[in-house]
Amino acid sequence: MIERYKKSVDLDPKDADAWINLGDAYYDEKIFDEAIKAYKKSIELNPFFSEVWNNLGLTFSMINQFGEAIECYQEALKIEPDDAISYYNMGFAYEDLEDYDNALKFYKIALEYEPSYTDVWNNIALIYRENDQYDKAINCYKKAIKINPDEQMLYINLAIIYYDIQNFDEAIKFYKKAIDINPNNAELWFDLGDVAYEQNDYELAINCYKKATELNPQFIEAWNNLGLSYTFTEKFENSIKCYEEALSLQSDDPILYENLAFSCSALNDFDNAIMYYQNTIRIDPENINALKKLGRIYCDVRKNYKEAINIFNQIVALDPSELDFWESAVFCHEKLGNFEKAKEWNELGSKLKANDY
């Protein structure tokens, strides 16, 4: 398209519309410097076309030159002072500058000329949310939804605000409304699953995460969270399958190995639990939680007291304050006949218990 419009301006350099088309083509290809040149050439030929001033302003915004963008929108408003789009663009530029007072001012003017402009309502709500004015943000979204009840993003943003203020019932309600509009969005099913998970509603969470993985089988986080939901419902065989699916997509994730190890331990499959904890530590050598669980398996299940002590020593080397396994350390040293070491750990444990009271 660019070459086509370049030929047009070569044929008639005084054709303002041809320069606009060329500017639009450069803009679409994100060649913003050339778009600016083309729009400016069009303005030289016809400075009274407000849409070109708006396009030029948008292009300046794309390269973070917001002051120049605002000047362009001001020129557009001189030509067409009742243009809601120009006021909206002005508000957006001030928002990018984090000048929220002026952003709100121009967004509200835009609404005076176009009360049904849902993008404006959405942006005002985002500013209110940014400034923790949640009630005002909620009111804006509800007004926008009345205007455009089929706009999925409005329901999503409203659900996010309810999630922020921990009104999980309302968050679930509006995520479901968003899903009703487009049920094939894996991210939305995942987000709804997260809200249900927060409420310990694991049945709903499982259904949502399963739907997310059906829609996007490469969705690693959904596989992991589905596994966690099965873990909390003690369906460990199912959780293991989910973690294995996730690992098939991302083989060096210590969290997945740790989750797998936990589920295997719950099924008394300690050979695999040890292997998965070892993989966790291989990738994340400072994972104290995995080290503790591995040390306790060696101590309590495998009776490999020497290896257990080796693990406990690794933990102390990483963080001397992490000593809640001291009783296991005492037990292992006693079993190995290291009575002086057992005594040291016993004394340390007594001090820790005394500090807890």
Secondary structure, 3 states (H helix, E strand, C coil): CHHHHHHHHHHCCCCHHHHHHHHHHHHHCCCHHHHHHHHHHHHHHCCCCHHHHHHHHHHHHHCCCHHHHHHHHHHHHHHCCCCHHHHHHHHHHHHHCCCHHHHHHHHHHHHHHCCCCHHHHHHHHHHHHHCCCHHHHHHHHHHHHHHCCCCHHHHHHHHHHHHHCCCHHHHHHHHHHHHHHCCCCHHHHHHHHHHHHHCCCHHHHHHHHHHHHHHCCCCHHHHHHHHHHHHHCCCHHHHHHHHHHHHHHCCCCHHHHHHHHHHHHHCCCHHHHHHHHHHHHHHCCCCHHHHHHHHHHHHHHCCCHHHHHHHHHHHHHHCCCCCCCHHHHHHHHHHCCCHHHHHHHHHHHHHHHHHHC
